[in-house]
Amino acid sequence: MQVDFCPGGALAVKEGDRVVAGLNRVIEAFEHSDLPIFFTRDWHPADHISFRSRGGTWPPHCVQGTPGAEFHPDLRIPAIADIISKGSSRDAEAYSGFQGTDLEERLKRLRVDMIYLGGLTTDYCVRESALDARKAGFSVTVIEDCVRAVDAKPGDGDGALADIRRAGAKLATSSEVVRQMASTQQ
C-alpha cells in the first residue's frame, strides 16, 4: 500500500487507495486479537532492474527514501507491525514478500500457520506472495475487497485470483475476516 501504487503515483493502480479502509478494519481486528501484523513494501534502488531504463517492465517506483515509497498516509501502521522490504537489490526482482526476505522464518518463529493477504497488486505482489506462502505450507486467505489489480492485460487480476484459488488459498471479504476475529475473542 505504497503511495506510488495509489492514484497519482508513479505506477498507479486504478482505485488502489480504495482498499485502505478495509485493510484498516482488518489491521485493527488483528491488533485487538494480539496477532502479528506484517507489511511488505517495494524498496527499490534508483537503478532497479525492473525499471524501463534497465530493460524492465515498469517506470521507476517505490525508490528507497522517496515519498512514493512511503505507505499510503491513511493506512494504519501499528507500532507492533513488522515491515519487510523487498526488491532492494538492484539486480533482483521481487514480487513476493517471501522472495529475498526472512518473512518465512519470522512467521514460523512466531508459529504462524495462517496468513491473510491484502494490498496492491492482485496480479503481481499479492499473487506471488500467496503462491509462495502456500509453497511454504501456510494456509492463505486473500481479502478480496482489499486488493486491486494492475490489469496490464484485461483480466489479469481475475486470473491471479484463479491461480491463488488453484493453489489452495481461500478468498474472503474484510467483513468476514473481522467477524472471524471477533468470534475468536469471545
VENVENZI-V31397 format. One record per backbone hydrogen bond with DSSP energy under -0.5 kcal/mol. CO is the residue of the C=O (numbers start at 0). NH is the residue of the N-H. Records with the same first field share a line. If there is no record, write none. Layout:
# VENVENZI-V31397
CO: NH ; NH
This chain:
# VENVENZI-V31397
0: 71
1: 4 ; 5
2: 5
3: 10
4: 12
5: 8
8: 11
12: 15
14: 17
15: 18
16: 19
18: 22
19: 23
20: 24
21: 25
22: 26
23: 27
24: 28
25: 29
26: 30
27: 31
28: 32
29: 34
30: 33
36: 81
38: 83
40: 85
43: 63
44: 47
47: 50
49: 57
50: 53 ; 55
51: 54
57: 51
61: 43
62: 65
65: 68
66: 69
67: 3
69: 2
71: 74
75: 77
77: 80
81: 38 ; 83
82: 84
83: 40
85: 42
88: 91
89: 48
95: 98
97: 99 ; 100
101: 105
102: 106
103: 107
104: 108
105: 109
106: 111
107: 110
112: 138
114: 140
116: 142
118: 147
120: 123 ; 125 ; 126
121: 126
123: 127
124: 128
125: 129
126: 130
127: 131
128: 132
129: 133
130: 134
131: 135
132: 137
133: 136
138: 114
139: 169
140: 116 ; 142
141: 143 ; 171
142: 145
143: 146
145: 118
147: 120 ; 121
152: 155
154: 158
155: 159
156: 160
157: 161
158: 162
159: 163
160: 164
161: 165
162: 166
163: 168
164: 167
169: 141
171: 143
172: 176
173: 177
174: 178
175: 179
176: 180
177: 181
178: 182
179: 183
180: 184
181: 184 ; 185
182: 185
